[in-house]
Amino acid sequence: MMSKFWANKRVVVTGGAGFLGRVVVTQLEKKGCRHIFIPRSKEYDLCKESAIRRLLKKARPDMIIHLAAVVGGIGANRKNPGKFFYENLMMGVQLIEQARLADVKKLIAVGTICAYPKFTKVPFKEGDLWGGYPEETNAPYGLAKKMLLVQSQAYRQQYGFNSIYLLPVNLYGPGDNFSPASSHVIPALIKKCCDAMKKGEKTITVWGTGKATREFLYVDDAARGIIAAAEKYNKSDPVNIGAGFEVSIKKLVRLICDETGFAGKVVWDHSKPDGQPRRCLDTGRAQKALGFKAKVFLEAGLKKTIKWYKQNLL
């Protein structure tokens, strides 16, 4: 649906060529946004202040949607804690500072559910963010992203800079990262099941116990939430962007096995971590402030994701 709001906006979407970014850009184009600039990392290393200044000089944005991040599943977080901390922090902190200096009218900083304390009571409310330390395996990443909330609030207070901070839950969907070295749980499981069937294997091995719970948001819904916040929200308080449900990893594995057609045995590797015990967001603020509610149910989203994987990557 076309929107006058976007008609003459000049928008930079960092990470616009990535999994979530591509969907955000597509939805912006459908709304009539004609001036979208997508910085590529080869040309603009967002960890470097000089590159950010070049970007802002060339793009002259009214708005920045900051999606760029160095991310991965539990394994990738355990292997790269320093890299994940440094690059996510430097990108965000310097981008916000240079955007302020360049008089950018609005910046949307997209954080992560990993910013929440490890033992947050379910459902996670935005006010719970400072109640403890994040889950250890992804704390460096979560804390780096959490600092953008601190910066956003401090800059609004001192400089009147209009930046907002969103907390999306785990995303999935067509076009996701299916690399075994860095993928999140849903694409990793889809690949495991499909690979096992292709090779004629009768078992797959899954990390942990299966008892942990997660909440998953279809990528198209996440993009809608981010764009709604860009249009409607101008406050310091963070906003959860989620689907408002939780599912155990054990049930998730069953759903993916059924949908992919894998009928073999699931072996649980208890020597590997479960990660955060439970995850589920309170989405009341997003519904009230943005009119946002997820539309795609997990089973339907998994069907679309698995279909895409089989058509494009098998």
C-alpha positions in Angstrom: 0.0 0.0 0.0 1.4 3.4 -1.0 2.1 5.9 1.7 2.6 9.7 1.5 4.9 9.4 4.5 7.6 7.8 2.4 7.1 9.6 -0.9 10.1 12.1 -0.6 12.0 10.4 2.2 15.7 9.6 1.6 16.4 6.5 3.6 19.6 4.6 4.3 19.0 0.9 5.2 22.2 -0.6 6.7 22.2 -4.3 6.2 19.7 -3.7 3.4 21.1 -6.6 1.3 20.8 -9.0 4.2 18.0 -11.4 5.2 15.8 -8.9 7.0 17.1 -5.9 5.1 15.9 -7.2 1.7 12.4 -7.6 3.0 12.4 -4.2 4.6 13.6 -2.6 1.4 10.9 -4.4 -0.7 8.2 -3.3 1.7 9.5 0.3 1.6 9.4 0.3 -2.2 5.8 -1.0 -2.2 5.0 2.0 0.1 6.4 4.4 -2.5 9.8 5.1 -1.0 11.9 6.0 -4.1 15.2 7.1 -2.5 16.7 4.0 -0.7 20.4 3.8 -0.3 21.9 0.4 0.7 25.6 0.6 1.8 27.6 -2.5 1.0 30.3 -3.5 3.4 33.0 -3.7 0.7 32.5 0.0 0.0 31.4 1.2 3.5 33.0 -0.4 6.5 30.6 0.8 9.2 33.1 0.1 11.9 35.1 3.0 10.5 34.0 6.6 11.2 35.4 7.9 7.9 33.3 5.4 5.9 30.2 6.4 7.8 30.9 10.1 7.0 31.3 9.2 3.3 28.1 7.3 3.4 26.1 10.2 4.9 27.6 12.7 2.6 26.6 10.7 -0.5 23.2 9.5 0.6 22.1 12.6 2.5 19.4 10.6 4.4 16.4 11.9 6.2 16.2 8.6 8.0 18.5 5.6 8.8 17.2 2.1 9.5 20.1 0.3 11.1 19.8 -3.4 10.5 23.5 -4.2 9.9 24.8 -6.7 12.4 27.3 -9.5 12.9 25.1 -12.4 14.1 24.9 -16.1 14.4 23.6 -19.0 16.5 24.9 -20.3 19.8 28.0 -21.9 18.1 29.0 -18.7 16.2 28.5 -16.6 19.4 30.7 -18.9 21.4 33.4 -18.9 18.7 33.4 -15.1 18.1 32.5 -13.2 21.3 35.1 -10.5 20.7 34.3 -10.0 17.1 30.5 -9.9 17.8 31.0 -7.4 20.6 33.4 -5.1 18.8 31.8 -4.9 15.4 28.2 -4.6 16.5 29.2 -1.9 19.1 31.4 0.1 16.8 28.9 0.1 13.9 26.0 1.3 16.0 27.8 3.8 18.2 29.6 5.6 15.4 26.6 5.5 13.1 24.4 7.2 15.7 27.0 9.8 16.5 27.7 10.6 12.9 23.9 10.7 12.1 23.5 13.2 14.9 26.3 15.4 13.6 24.8 15.2 10.0 21.4 16.3 11.3 19.6 13.1 10.2 16.0 13.5 11.2 15.4 10.0 12.6 17.3 6.8 13.2 15.8 3.4 13.9 18.2 1.1 15.9 17.3 -2.5 15.7 18.6 -4.4 18.7 18.1 -8.0 19.8 16.2 -10.2 22.3 19.7 -11.3 23.4 19.9 -8.1 25.3 17.5 -9.4 27.9 18.8 -11.0 31.2 19.2 -14.7 31.2 16.4 -15.5 33.7 13.9 -12.8 32.6 10.3 -13.7 33.6 8.2 -14.7 30.7 6.8 -12.8 28.9 9.7 -10.3 28.6 8.6 -6.8 29.2 10.7 -3.9 28.0 11.1 -2.7 31.6 12.9 -6.0 32.4 16.0 -5.2 30.3 18.2 -4.1 33.2 17.2 -6.9 35.6 20.4 -9.0 35.2 23.2 -10.3 32.9 22.3 -11.8 29.5 22.7 -15.5 28.7 26.4 -16.1 28.6 26.8 -17.6 25.1 25.4 -14.5 23.5 26.1 -11.8 26.1 28.8 -10.0 24.2 26.5 -9.6 21.2 23.5 -8.7 23.3 25.3 -6.1 25.4 26.9 -4.5 22.3 23.4 -4.0 20.9 22.0 -2.9 24.2 24.4 0.0 24.4 22.6 1.5 21.4 19.6 1.9 23.6 21.7 3.7 26.2 23.1 5.9 23.5 19.7 6.5 21.9 18.2 7.7 25.2 21.2 9.8 26.1 21.3 11.5 22.7 17.5 12.3 22.9 18.0 13.7 26.4 21.0 15.9 25.6 20.7 16.7 21.9 17.1 16.1 21.0 18.2 13.5 18.5 15.2 11.4 17.3 16.4 7.8 17.5 14.3 4.8 18.6 15.2 1.3 19.7 13.4 -1.9 18.7 13.9 -5.4 20.2 12.9 -8.1 17.6 12.7 -11.7 18.6 14.4 -14.6 16.7 13.6 -14.2 12.9 13.1 -16.8 10.3 11.8 -17.1 6.7 12.8 -17.5 3.0 16.2 -16.2 2.3 17.6 -17.0 5.8 21.2 -17.9 6.5 21.5 -21.7 6.2 25.2 -21.9 6.7 26.0 -24.6 9.4 28.8 -22.4 10.9 26.6 -19.4 11.7 22.9 -20.2 11.2 20.2 -19.9 13.8 18.1 -22.8 15.0 15.3 -22.9 12.4 17.5 -22.8 9.2 20.0 -25.1 10.9 17.3 -27.7 11.6 15.8 -27.5 8.2 19.2 -28.1 6.6 20.0 -31.0 8.9 16.7 -32.7 8.1 17.0 -32.2 4.4 20.7 -33.2 4.3 19.9 -36.4 6.3 17.2 -37.4 3.8 19.4 -36.6 0.8 22.2 -38.8 2.2 19.9 -41.6 3.4 20.8 -41.0 7.1 18.5 -42.2 9.8 19.4 -39.8 12.6 20.1 -36.1 13.2 21.9 -34.6 16.2 20.5 -31.5 17.9 22.2 -29.4 20.5 21.0 -29.4 24.1 18.0 -31.0 25.8 15.1 -29.6 23.7 13.6 -28.1 26.9 14.5 -24.5 26.2 11.7 -22.4 24.6 11.9 -19.7 21.9 9.7 -17.3 20.1 10.0 -16.9 16.4 8.9 -14.1 14.1 8.4 -14.5 10.4 10.7 -12.0 8.5 7.8 -10.3 6.7 6.1 -9.5 10.0 9.4 -8.2 11.4 9.8 -5.8 8.5 6.2 -4.6 8.9 6.9 -3.9 12.6 10.1 -2.0 11.9 8.4 0.2 9.2 5.5 0.9 11.4 7.9 2.1 14.1 9.7 4.3 11.6 6.4 5.9 10.6 4.7 6.2 14.0 7.1 6.0 17.0 9.2 8.8 18.4 10.0 8.0 22.0 13.0 6.8 24.1 11.3 3.7 25.5 12.4 0.5 23.7 9.7 -1.6 21.9 9.5 -5.4 21.6 8.8 -6.7 18.1 7.6 -10.3 18.4 4.9 -12.8 17.7 3.8 -13.2 21.4 4.1 -17.0 21.8 6.8 -19.5 22.9 7.5 -23.0 21.6 9.9 -25.6 23.0 12.9 -26.6 20.9 11.7 -30.2 21.1 8.3 -29.3 19.6 10.0 -27.1 17.0 12.2 -30.1 15.9 9.1 -32.2 15.5 7.4 -29.6 13.4 10.4 -29.3 11.1 10.9 -33.0 10.9 7.2 -33.4 9.9 7.3 -30.6 7.3 10.6 -31.6 5.7 9.5 -35.3 5.6 12.4 -36.5 7.8 11.1 -39.6 9.7 14.4 -40.7 11.4 15.5 -40.4 15.0 16.5 -37.2 16.8 19.6 -37.5 19.0 19.9 -34.8 21.7 23.5 -33.8 22.4 23.3 -32.9 26.1 27.0 -31.8 26.2 26.0 -28.8 24.2 24.2 -25.7 25.7 20.5 -25.0 25.5 21.2 -21.2 25.6 18.7 -19.0 27.4 16.1 -21.2 29.2 13.0 -19.4 27.9 12.2 -16.6 25.5 8.9 -14.9 24.8 8.2 -11.2 24.4 5.4 -9.1 25.8 4.2 -7.4 22.6 1.6 -5.0 24.2 3.6 -1.9 23.6 4.0 -2.6 19.9 0.3 -3.2 19.6 -0.6 0.0 21.4 2.0 2.3 20.0 2.4 0.9 16.5 -0.8 -1.0 15.8 1.5 -4.0 15.1 0.6 -7.6 15.5 2.2 -10.6 13.8 0.1 -12.2 11.1 2.1 -15.4 10.1 1.7 -18.4 12.4 4.7 -20.6 13.0 3.4 -23.6 11.1 2.6 -21.5 8.0 5.9 -19.7 8.2 7.8 -23.0 8.5 6.0 -24.4 5.4 7.0 -21.3 3.4 10.6 -21.4 4.6 11.1 -25.1 3.9 9.5 -24.7 0.5 11.9 -21.9 -0.3 14.9 -23.9 0.9 14.0 -27.0 -1.1 13.5 -24.9 -4.3 16.6 -22.7 -3.9 19.3 -24.5 -1.9 18.8 -28.2 -2.2 
